[in-house]
């Protein structure tokens, strides 16, 4: 009897694990992994959320694809990853049978809502697209393009050429398309003339008739910038929110407006109207969500509910079709479901976090530490510090901290360098959240500074606009560290630089790196307006200037030594260069297929393979190919959402070994585990991929 019960239990568990597509249940960290990857941590930053018409599920458009969730429990149902770039919007059809997705390159796909299988590609991607928006029924697409035009696509008839609307030369900040596709609203980012540096007219709001391609009205001036736009279901009323927190309703026929929410101290970051037209939800920079009754009887300005729970600014809002549920997504990566009648929270989803900035393996490789910033691809003022269990993929802890002026993170994941305008540099301890050391010698108001830590975290080098390299060293003994109250593994720096190295003030600054043993500092400098780059080497033991390496190329933005110290690699937008550190001889040049914005580089632990990833890619257009509305020409397009591929190169011959596509945004950090079995890649798409290194080496070029 026991055996029968046991057998029945096993069968029951297997049946319970069958998904709708017939496959065995699998942890979502294993879904849609690229070849060679063992696990994915993080789900990608959130761009858009929409419910299915029957309110049983909802789709989340993220940087890595489309996540489908159960609308009652918040359980993950599927991850769809056919798009090569980040998915910006998702909308279900009116009949609920299909849904449409569009990515940052303008590629639009149609999906079956039941099977979640792709049906067709409606529009192809292009490097010209800056912003995209879908109509609420998913039948119309508008793209804002680098040639100063808007293109309106009727997705039901993709053989028809798109409708073109000529625009003025300003970058689009926000864009919305009416449900019937007849009205386009945009706000612009004010800028200065590149030649005269005089202010260009600030178009706060422009409203276009897409049928006649004529502008209905334009709102300009120096008033607050509009950053959020949305249409009501009647297609004749537009909602907007500006940086002062004022939310307004606009009549697109007359151009008149009325405020529906007075100014708030905490800026409105997102807004959404309920399908029944009764309530407006606003997400604020303090993480609160307010539900406003906008009916006449409610006097239009009375707050109905305040939902508290998020700790960071709200990025996305979505009502269910019956208006009974409100989904709120914050920059911290959390999605919360609320009952709009009671204000009670139904469930919480985590993992939709922002760009990865830094990764560190624990000493025994059992955990991985990550630092990401939810609102920026660079170090900013708000950070999330996580520790992940690399066996299960579950976060062990998460804490948040804010640091204005953060510049660099130490390799051991313990220290943040904070730069102040008065020239002071503080080494801030992440774990104790207090200052460990204060460094002097940096220039005041020097914002163009490059800093780098040595691998053991005991030295710091910085170079600024005066072209002087300053090197600070840890001078504290174990005995002094004990009495300082800090853990013995963490160092205290002397306040003044140990060494300074001077260079030509006219040189363009490039990458900087310490050798593995910390005895040599390398720095790339380029003569202005030339392809003459020199790698300068300095002794951090004696302060001597060592022999230089020559590279006939543009400025090199990234430098890295091999673990054995025998090879130096430097990357710029066009190629990666390899030098023999003992002779200075150039070993070879690695040439990626596309131009890059900058490079992320790391050597394999045995120093035989160089791993690279482009931090964004660029495409050059032949002169005259793309003409702007202002009679200018677009010669190059930078795609910051590209560069998600990882390439392996022979470190002695510079030959390409393999290419691995896994991320949909640039890879910002690469690190090997201590046992050399795992390569971790952290991307601006908000995910970490753990790669099996042996499999990666054996995989042919993809």
Secondary structure as UniProt FT lines:
FT   HELIX           2..16
FT   TURN            20..21
FT   HELIX           28..30
FT   TURN            31..32
FT   TURN            35..36
FT   STRAND          37..41
FT   STRAND          46..51
FT   TURN            53..54
FT   STRAND          57..62
FT   STRAND          66..70
FT   TURN            71..73
FT   STRAND          76..80
FT   STRAND          87..92
FT   TURN            94..95
FT   STRAND          98..103
FT   TURN            104..105
FT   STRAND          108..112
FT   TURN            113..115
FT   STRAND          118..123
FT   TURN            127..128
FT   STRAND          129..134
FT   TURN            136..137
FT   STRAND          140..145
FT   TURN            146..147
FT   STRAND          149..154
FT   TURN            155..156
FT   TURN            158..159
FT   STRAND          163..166
FT   STRAND          171..177
FT   TURN            179..180
FT   STRAND          183..189
FT   TURN            194..196
FT   STRAND          203..209
FT   TURN            210..213
FT   STRAND          214..220
FT   STRAND          226..231
FT   TURN            233..234
FT   STRAND          237..242
FT   TURN            243..244
FT   STRAND          247..251
FT   TURN            252..254
FT   STRAND          257..261
FT   STRAND          268..273
FT   TURN            275..276
FT   STRAND          279..284
FT   TURN            285..286
FT   STRAND          289..293
FT   HELIX           296..298
FT   TURN            299..301
FT   STRAND          303..307
FT   STRAND          314..319
FT   TURN            321..322
FT   STRAND          325..330
FT   TURN            331..332
FT   STRAND          335..339
FT   TURN            340..342
FT   STRAND          345..349
FT   STRAND          355..361
FT   TURN            363..364
FT   STRAND          367..373
FT   TURN            374..375
FT   STRAND          382..389
FT   TURN            390..392
FT   STRAND          395..402
FT   TURN            404..405
FT   STRAND          406..409
FT   TURN            411..412
FT   STRAND          415..419
FT   TURN            421..422
FT   STRAND          425..429
FT   TURN            430..433
FT   STRAND          434..439
FT   TURN            444..445
FT   STRAND          450..453
FT   TURN            455..456
FT   STRAND          459..463
FT   TURN            465..466
FT   STRAND          468..474
FT   HELIX           478..484
FT   TURN            488..489
FT   STRAND          499..502
FT   TURN            505..506
FT   STRAND          508..514
FT   TURN            516..517
FT   STRAND          520..526
FT   TURN            528..529
FT   STRAND          533..539
FT   TURN            540..542
FT   STRAND          545..551
FT   STRAND          558..561
FT   TURN            563..564
FT   STRAND          567..571
FT   STRAND          576..580
FT   TURN            581..583
FT   STRAND          586..590
FT   STRAND          595..596
FT   STRAND          599..603
FT   TURN            605..606
FT   STRAND          609..614
FT   STRAND          617..620
FT   TURN            623..624
FT   STRAND          626..627
FT   TURN            629..630
FT   STRAND          633..634
FT   STRAND          636..639
FT   TURN            640..641
FT   STRAND          645..650
FT   TURN            651..653
FT   STRAND          656..661
FT   STRAND          667..672
FT   TURN            674..675
FT   STRAND          678..683
FT   TURN            684..685
FT   STRAND          688..692
FT   HELIX           693..698
//
